[in-house]
Amino acid sequence: MLAFIGRRILIAIPTIILISIFVFTLQHLLPGDPILVLAGEERDPEVLEFLREKYRLNDPIPIQYLAWVGSALQGDLGISLRTNQPVLELIGEKLPVTLQLAVMALVFALVIGVPAGVLSAYKKGTWIDWVANVVALSGLSVPNFWLGIMMILLVSVKLGWLPASGYQPFSEDPLQSIRTMLMPAFVLGTALAATLMRHTRSAMLSVLQSDYIRTARAKGLAERVVLVKHALRNALVPIVTVTTLIFGELLAGAVLTEQIFTIPGFGKLVVDAVFNRDYAVVQGIVLCTGVAFIFMNILADVAYRVLNPRMRDK
Amino acid sequence: MTAATEPAETATATLPRKQSRFLRKMRASPAALLGGAIVLFFVVVALLAPILPIVDPVATDWMAVRQAPSAAHPFGTDEIGRDVLSRMVWGARASLLAGVISVAIAVCLGVPLGVMAGYFGGWTDAVISRVTEALLAAPFLILAIALAAFLGPSLTNAMIAIGLSAMPIFIRLARGQTMMVMTEDYVESARAVGLKPFALVSRYVVPNIFPPILVQATLTIATAIIAEASLSFLGLGQQPPAPSWGSMLNVAKNFLEQAPWMALYPGAGIFLVVLGFNLFGDGLRDALDPRDH
């Protein structure tokens, strides 16, 4: 197992290098002198020369790249032009907000998607299956920012049940924090619930046809036990894999959800950075999400092996 | 459909039967037909936009600001008095165009790379696979945001970003399918006869991997349309005053209480057209699936 993890990490290294080259290249796509962009309002020649030295813009491009990677490895992703904070610190500040949103959305998705998938597979061909499939396909087709807007219109504007925006840190007031996050998490979780439902359904359908399920039934086990203990446990393998892999979707969805509900998270940070031309922040975020995504992929592979003993010897 | 025009003797013998089975299955699926009808409707509307009897989508009317739906404006007017219906019709052009072009980019770049990786294996495969993984590691929206930030926001850049991030799916699909086809006896025989790689690929590999790629392309158009709408919603796609469903929603969210219709119709448009592509794609997949007869 350890050897497997080690090998997976080794394979990931070239991928990470490719991502870093891509992120580094981004700043060279900018029209004009990059230093004028990096300096923002500053036009003092001495300052510009200092920055040029600092970012090694007088050196050949490969050297510039190595210098940039070197400082990135030491945790220096540059400074935000907007707030003068180190980029890594900014990301660290916003990340917990997005994580809370993502975790709550994932809970919604699992609580809705998995039981719906199990039920739909169990009742295959009935109206329950049909309804579940229609709802899931609609969940996949609805743009989540529109769903968010419509939810605000209904739940906040018309009914006045939940606040339309406003963020409360979890550490200050957990209950209020969860209350304000309910709607955004539901909106973000919808598409994921649909994805999970469809995967659970197909996994359950193939498991339910297997011999050991027939044996379990023949033994006279209660249907509930057969379904949950025997079938679902085996169907879990693809479900867990899909769950780790929807991380990217979750993150992209969070960008939009945070924008609609004005939640000060990671997604709001990157969108604001684009409009403020805060390039170091954009680069830092792309790099961090890329690396995080690769680690989620490794985690998915590992989880797959842990859950599926047959894979281990291969 | 490419397969039908192929001169390969082995293929023509089986194709008519296969195609009629395909049509029969498509006709037997009401969901796929409904999806196809929805898609067709939006395509026709988008194509006919210039000749439909609707007002100019960018013409403002200060006497008719944020008017509720009426006979004169069936979908109401927006914050500067533009007709929402007319902007919806023209927005359909932007959405469909973005969906089709970005998927075309993904297919045209991804399929040849995937076929190469599957055909040659070894180092070629290793390099292409690493690049694919790197591309997969950037969630589409983040990649699109990065490109918009550095290249400037526009519909073209949004389409490039969406196309690039959809590319890995096609590389992987084409690679896997090619590897599968390569083990078939007829490919082995073609090789033994001394057919050159290019001829072999275009005559035997491409027609055989075409159906799954068509299915994936249809389903990816659905995702690409949502992607374009998302980017335009964030202000990183279609730029004002040109109409796009996403940017209409971006403005609409500021007038939810006064003018909810501004948000209702563009979102419903995205939902319907995406649903149409999803239904149609699912139907295509079932109809083209060689496993169940």
Interface residues (C-beta under 8 A of the other chain):
Chain A: P14 T15 L18 I19 F22 V23 L26 Q27 L29 L30 L137 S138 L140 S141 V142 P143 F145 W146 I149 M150 I152 L153 V157 G248 E249 L251 A252 V255 L256 Q259 I260 V270 V271 A273 V274 F275 R277 Y279 V282 Q283 I285 V286 T289 G290 V291 F293 I294 N297
Chain B: R130 V131 E133 A134 L136 A137 A138 P139 F140 L141 I142 L143 I145 A146 A148 A149 F150 L151 P153 A222 I226 A229 S230 F233 L234 G235 L236 L249 A252 K253 L256 E257 P260 A263 L264 P266 G267 I270 F271 V274 L275 N278 L279 D282
